[in-house]
Protein backbone atom coordinates (compact mmCIF):
# COMPACT_ATOMS: atom_id res chain seq x y z
CA UNK A 1 0.00 0.00 0.00
CA UNK A 2 1.36 3.39 -1.03
CA UNK A 3 1.04 5.99 1.74
CA UNK A 4 1.39 9.77 2.01
CA UNK A 5 1.91 11.31 5.47
CA UNK A 6 0.82 14.93 5.94
CA UNK A 7 1.55 16.84 9.16
CA UNK A 8 2.97 20.29 9.82
CA UNK A 9 4.81 19.00 12.91
CA UNK A 10 8.06 17.40 11.68
CA UNK A 11 8.49 15.16 14.73
CA UNK A 12 4.94 13.82 14.50
CA UNK A 13 5.39 13.20 10.78
CA UNK A 14 8.73 11.46 11.37
CA UNK A 15 7.28 9.20 14.09
CA UNK A 16 4.30 8.16 11.98
CA UNK A 17 6.57 7.44 9.02
CA UNK A 18 8.79 5.34 11.27
CA UNK A 19 5.82 3.36 12.62
CA UNK A 20 4.43 2.79 9.14
CA UNK A 21 7.87 1.78 7.88
CA UNK A 22 7.80 -1.16 10.29
CA UNK A 23 4.96 -2.70 8.26
CA UNK A 24 6.04 -4.82 5.29
CA UNK A 25 2.91 -4.07 3.27
CA UNK A 26 3.25 -0.28 3.59
CA UNK A 27 5.50 2.01 1.55
CA UNK A 28 5.61 5.67 2.56
CA UNK A 29 5.96 7.25 -0.88
CA UNK A 30 5.94 10.89 0.25
CA UNK A 31 5.62 13.31 3.13
CA UNK A 32 4.11 16.78 3.19
CA UNK A 33 4.25 19.57 5.75
CA UNK A 34 1.12 21.43 4.69
CA UNK A 35 -2.04 21.15 2.62
CA UNK A 36 -0.62 22.63 -0.57
CA UNK A 37 2.28 20.15 -0.51
CA UNK A 38 -0.23 17.38 0.21
CA UNK A 39 -2.32 18.13 -2.88
CA UNK A 40 0.80 18.20 -5.06
CA UNK A 41 2.07 14.94 -3.52
CA UNK A 42 -1.25 13.17 -4.18
CA UNK A 43 -1.06 14.15 -7.84
CA UNK A 44 2.61 13.24 -8.13
CA UNK A 45 2.70 9.96 -6.16
CA UNK A 46 -0.89 8.64 -6.40
CA UNK A 47 -0.98 7.11 -2.90
CA UNK A 48 -3.59 4.57 -1.85
CA UNK A 49 -3.89 6.10 1.60
CA UNK A 50 -3.22 9.54 3.12
CA UNK A 51 -2.63 10.11 6.83
CA UNK A 52 -3.74 13.72 7.20
CA UNK A 53 -3.39 16.14 10.10
CA UNK A 54 -6.33 18.52 10.58
CA UNK A 55 -4.81 21.65 12.12
CA UNK A 56 -2.21 22.97 9.68
CA UNK A 57 -1.28 26.45 8.48
CA UNK A 58 -2.78 27.41 5.14
CA UNK A 59 -5.12 24.63 4.08
CA UNK A 60 -6.58 22.53 6.88
CA UNK A 61 -6.92 18.79 6.54
CA UNK A 62 -10.64 19.24 5.84
CA UNK A 63 -9.90 21.68 3.01
CA UNK A 64 -7.45 19.19 1.52
CA UNK A 65 -10.09 16.44 1.78
CA UNK A 66 -12.71 18.60 0.05
CA UNK A 67 -10.33 19.51 -2.78
CA UNK A 68 -9.44 15.87 -3.28
CA UNK A 69 -13.15 15.00 -3.47
CA UNK A 70 -13.61 17.67 -6.13
CA UNK A 71 -10.56 16.89 -8.25
CA UNK A 72 -9.78 13.18 -7.90
CA UNK A 73 -12.56 10.79 -8.89
CA UNK A 74 -10.67 7.87 -7.36
CA UNK A 75 -9.02 9.78 -4.56
CA UNK A 76 -6.94 7.96 -1.95
CA UNK A 77 -8.48 6.79 1.30
CA UNK A 78 -8.07 9.31 4.14
CA UNK A 79 -7.16 8.75 7.77
CA UNK A 80 -7.20 11.89 9.87
CA UNK A 81 -4.51 12.04 12.56
CA UNK A 82 -5.01 14.82 15.08
CA UNK A 83 -4.61 15.86 18.69
CA UNK A 84 -8.27 16.90 18.88
CA UNK A 85 -11.24 14.57 19.25
CA UNK A 86 -13.75 17.33 18.48
CA UNK A 87 -13.50 16.86 14.70
CA UNK A 88 -14.37 13.15 14.46
CA UNK A 89 -17.90 13.51 13.08
CA UNK A 90 -16.78 16.06 10.52
CA UNK A 91 -13.98 13.71 9.41
CA UNK A 92 -16.44 10.97 8.55
CA UNK A 93 -18.63 13.48 6.68
CA UNK A 94 -15.78 13.79 4.16
CA UNK A 95 -15.59 9.99 3.92
CA UNK A 96 -12.52 9.40 6.08
CA UNK A 97 -11.87 5.71 6.70
CA UNK A 98 -10.53 6.37 10.19
CA UNK A 99 -9.73 9.05 12.75
CA UNK A 100 -6.71 8.63 15.00
CA UNK A 101 -5.80 10.70 18.04
CA UNK A 102 -2.16 11.64 18.52
CA UNK A 103 -0.75 10.63 21.90
Secondary structure, DSSP 8 states (H G I E B T S, - for coil): -EEEEE-S-HHHHHHHHHHHHT-TT-EEEEEESSHHHHHHHHHHH--SEEEE-SS-SSS-HHHHHHHHHHH-TT--EEEEEES-GGGHHHHHHTT-SEEEE--
